[in-house]
Amino acid sequence: MPGTTGGKRRRDTPPPRTGGSEAEVLRGFLDYLRASIAAKVDGAPEPQVRTAMVPSGTNLLGLLAHLTSVERAMFLGEEVSDWQATFKAAPEDGVAEVVARYRETVERANEVLDGCTDLAAPVPRPGRPAPTLRWALTHMIEETGRHAGHADILRELIDGATGR
């Protein structure tokens, strides 16, 4: 089995200490999960990072490409016509490019979020129906956390690396 011996172990990063407001807690946990999955993909070896490790075809690089699309759709207003296609990284994009694109998207999303003060207000997405900011943040925590868990397992199968 690949990666069962000699794997790199990182210390787990504890959950974030956040401010007391609901918005600070939600954003703190979302940023924690975002950093966790980016770190999980960063430095993963080619071609294993693109290799389907489970029957569904899920691969580590595809998970981060998908989350980039979800962030863009949720907070930057981009439309996605084929969600299944977002689980595939372009063949010419390496790990560094996909991780950088994700981090840049998160930075842009956070700039939008910095301008949002009312959790009950819709996410600013001109021309499209939008959920409340509270719903959007909660959904992104769920979506990112779910895929971060997948990434934990896939990365350990690839090279034994564990930890957040």
N, C-alpha and C positions, 0 to 999 in steps of 0.2 A: 504494500500500500504506500503511495507516495507520501513523503513528508512525515512519516510516523516516528522517525528518529532524527535527532540532531536539530529539531525545529527551534526557531528563534522565539524566545518567550519575552514578552514585554510585560511590565507591570500594568495592571489594570488602572485606568484613570477613574477616580471616584466620580460619582454624579456631581453636577455643578452646585456650587453655593450661589444662590441667586438672591436678588432683592425680594422684598415681601409682596410686591404687587403681582396680580395674576399675569399681566403681560410680561413682567420680568422672569417669572417662573417658566412660562411657556417658551419664551425666546431663549432662555438659558438652556433648557433641555433640548430644544431643537438644535441650537448651535453645538451642544455637546455631542449629539448623535451625528450631525454633519461632520464634525471633526473626526469622530470615531471611524466612520465609513471611509472617509478620504484617506486616513492613515492606514486603514486595512488594505486598500488597493495600492497605495503609493509603494513603489519598490517591488511589487509582485512580478515574478519572472514571466517573460514571454517564452513560448507561446501558451503556457499553462493558464495565464490570466484570461485567455480567450476560449479556453477549452471547457466544453460542457462537462461538468462533474456530476450531474444528476440527469435522470431521464428527461426532465422537462426542457433541457437545453440551457439552463441558467449557467452563466459564467460570471466571474468576478468583474471583468471590465464592463460587461453589459449592464450589470446592476448599477454601476455609477453613471453610465450613459443614460440609463432610464431615469435615475433620480435627478440628473441635470434637466431632463425634459419636464419632469414633474414640477421642479422649482420654477422653471421658465413659464410653464402654463399657469401655475398657481399665483405667482407673485409678479411676473413680468408681462402677463397677458398674451403669451404666445399660444397659438392654436396647434393642437396635435391631431392629425387625421388618422394615424395608425399607431396606437399605443404599443402594440406588440413589436413594431419595428424599432421602438426606442430602446429595446433590450439588446440591441446590437451596436457595438462600436464600429466605426468605419475602419476598414482594413488598414488604411494609412495612418490611423491615429494610434500612437503608442500610449503606454501607461502614463507617462509624464504629461502628454497632451490632454488626455481625458481627465486626469486629476486636476490639472490647471484650469480646464474649462469648467469643471464642477465648482472649484473654489471661486473662480471669477463670477460664476452665476450666483453663488451664495452671497458674495459680496454685493452684487447688484440687487439681489432680493432684499438683503438687509438694509440697503439704502432706501428702498421702497418702504420697508417696515418701519424704519426710523421716522418716517413722516406720518405714520398711523398711530393715533393715540386712543381711539375708541374701539375696543374689542367687539362691540356690537355693530360697528359700521362695516359696510362691504369693503372687501379688498379693492383697491383702485384698479379696475380693468376696463378701460373705455371700450364701449361698444359690445360688451359681453355681460351676461348676468354674472354676478359674483357672490360668493358666500361671504359670511361675516368673517372678520379677521380672526375671531376666536375659533370658528370652525376650521378655517384654513390652517392656522397654527397647529391645532389639535390633529388635523388630518396629516400634516407634514411630519409631525412627531411620530404618528402611527406608521406612516409610509416609510420614513427613513429608519425607524427602529426595526421594522419588519425586515427590510433589506439589509440593515447592518447585521442582523442575526444570521441571515443567509450568508453574508460576506464572511462572518467569523468562521463558519463551517467550511466554506469554499477555500478560504486562505489556508486553514489548517490542513485541508486535504492536499493543497498544492505543495506547500513547503514546510508544514508544521508550525508556522508562525501563529502565535496566540496572543491574547491580550487586547485591550482597547487602547 
